[in-house]
Structures are given as C-alpha cells and as structure tokens.
Amino acid sequence: MDHEAPVRFDTKIAVLLRADLAVWQRLNVTAFLVSGLGTTEPEVVGEPYEDAAGNAYLPMFRQPVMVLEAAEEQLAASHAKALARGLRLSLFTTELFTTGNDRDNRAALRAADKLDLAGIGVYGPKNAVDRVVKGARMHP
C-alpha cells in the first residue's frame, strides 16, 4: 500500500464567531462569512466531486475551515489585528440580522459608526491567521 504524505496548507481559513450568538445565528453568519472567499481567492476551491453513479457535485474548499468563538472584546481585537495585517477579511454585524438582501446589508454596514460584530472570516498565511485568532476557542 502506497502512503502519501499528509496534505499541508500554508494558508488558513478561519471564522471567528461571537460566543453569545444563538445557534441559528452562528450557522447563518458562518455561511455568509465564507460565501465570497471562493470567488475572490479561487485557489481555495478544489475540483468538482463525482459519486460512483456519475452524479456531479459542486467543488468545495480544498482545505478545512476553522470555526472558532470568542467574547465580543476578543472578536473586536481580532478584527483590528486582521485589518492591521492586511489579511483578506469578511465581516457580519448584528445589524445584518434585520436586513433581507445584499443592498440593505451594504447600506447597514456603511451607516454603522461602530461595528457591532457578530463574526469575521479571515484568510491568509497560516501563521498570520493564527496570530489574529489566538486565544479563541474551537466552536463547540
């Protein structure tokens, strides 16, 4: 049997959620935060899938997405660190729970004097992303 070396990635995808979100909010925020990554960073997307019957399926990320949680203060600090390091970043604010479309989402974010973060998505070199999310816990 031929054993190949494990696949290692020099980049990391991490989602950092505010710890006090309801379960449905955590799932919704996570989906939104990673939704644009494949179009802006095409190298994170693998090949399409196919099952034994020949049914075709959409490609997915080629690497894991780490989902973490943190208190509101740490989330804000991680956001600031990601911005300072110039990492690729997506964000979801609590105001976006009350909007129903992309246009209103953009308007709500643009109007916010202070960001009430529900979560951030971070992509970049593994070590830099690790520093940004340091201290956060794996999502339960």
C-alpha atoms as one frame of an Amber mdcrd trajectory, in Angstrom:
protein
   0.000   0.000   0.000   1.382   3.391  -1.036   1.180   6.026   1.718   1.273
   9.630   0.634   2.430  12.424   2.886  -0.398  14.352   4.548  -1.571  17.459
   2.745  -0.412  20.638   4.471  -1.578  24.141   3.661   0.405  27.344   4.011
  -2.846  29.305   4.220  -5.719  29.163   6.667  -9.438  29.911   6.562 -10.877
  30.842   9.951 -14.303  32.025  11.053 -14.474  33.720  14.437 -17.974  33.995
  15.919 -19.164  35.988  18.888 -19.777  33.462  21.671 -23.226  34.748  22.673
 -24.921  34.157  19.299 -27.887  31.789  19.014 -27.251  28.549  17.125 -29.195
  29.672  14.033 -27.211  32.924  14.023 -23.887  31.055  14.216 -24.798  28.915
  11.218 -26.102  31.873   9.215 -23.090  34.059   9.973 -20.631  31.270   9.119
 -22.282  30.648   5.750 -22.256  34.351   4.866 -18.673  34.904   6.004 -17.203
  32.204   3.753 -19.534  32.776   0.799 -17.288  35.195  -1.089 -13.971  33.500
  -0.460 -14.049  31.168  -3.452 -14.706  33.990  -5.900 -12.019  36.307  -4.559
  -9.418  33.641  -3.754 -10.012  30.902  -6.368  -7.031  28.831  -5.187  -9.007
  27.819  -2.070 -11.516  25.884  -4.181 -10.796  22.269  -5.117 -12.026  20.185
  -8.023 -15.688  19.229  -8.570 -16.869  15.997  -6.933 -18.474  12.976  -8.547
 -20.082   9.953  -6.921 -19.911   6.332  -8.105 -23.090   6.800 -10.177 -21.519
   9.695 -12.081 -23.575  12.444 -10.440 -21.665  15.726 -10.450 -21.379  17.956
  -7.379 -20.042  21.451  -6.876 -16.442  21.932  -5.816 -15.762  22.856  -2.186
 -12.897  24.426  -0.314  -9.724  22.363  -0.655  -8.812  22.963   2.974 -10.648
  22.945   6.300 -12.458  25.988   7.646 -11.661  26.510  11.314 -14.738  27.765
  13.187 -13.916  29.448  16.489 -15.728  31.502  19.095 -14.708  34.410  21.289
 -16.134  37.069  23.564 -17.163  40.362  21.987 -13.962  42.124  23.091 -11.674
  39.481  21.601 -13.669  39.478  18.368 -13.139  43.255  18.078  -9.422  42.857
  18.817  -9.094  40.103  16.200 -10.857  42.307  13.651  -8.382  45.125  14.331
  -5.406  42.732  14.058  -6.649  41.325  10.740  -7.060  44.833   9.331  -3.611
  45.870  10.569  -2.025  42.804   8.949  -3.810  43.393   5.639  -5.463  39.951
   5.665  -8.458  39.103   3.475 -11.448  39.675   5.727 -15.221  39.345   5.696
 -17.479  40.541   8.472 -21.034  40.208   9.682 -22.546  42.749  12.054 -25.626
  42.266  14.224 -27.473  44.837  12.088 -27.390  42.367   9.199 -29.775  40.063
  11.084 -32.504  42.653  10.428 -31.917  43.150   6.701 -33.158  40.864   3.985
 -30.958  41.496   0.982 -27.466  42.393  -0.165 -28.261  46.058  -0.914 -29.641
  46.631   2.601 -26.708  44.724   4.108 -24.250  47.081   2.413 -26.242  50.146
   3.467 -26.402  48.974   7.102 -22.648  48.397   7.197 -21.881  51.729   5.548
 -24.127  53.555   8.071 -22.568  51.949  11.168 -20.407  54.366  13.143 -19.300
  51.495  15.412 -19.227  47.909  14.205 -21.277  45.563  16.397 -19.545  42.423
  15.155 -21.278  39.049  15.102 -18.361  37.375  13.339 -15.418  37.714  10.993
 -13.932  35.482   8.344 -10.165  35.616   7.844  -7.999  34.174   5.080  -4.262
  34.410   4.663  -0.927  32.900   5.576  -1.415  30.303   8.309   0.864  31.971
  10.881  -0.761  35.387  10.405  -4.292  33.987  10.756  -3.220  32.019  13.839
  -1.989  35.258  15.446  -5.267  37.028  14.663  -7.454  34.334  16.258  -5.054
  33.469  19.112  -6.952  32.840  22.333 -10.242  31.948  20.632 -11.810  28.567
  21.362 -12.889  25.953  18.849 -16.618  26.263  18.276 -18.435  23.585  20.309
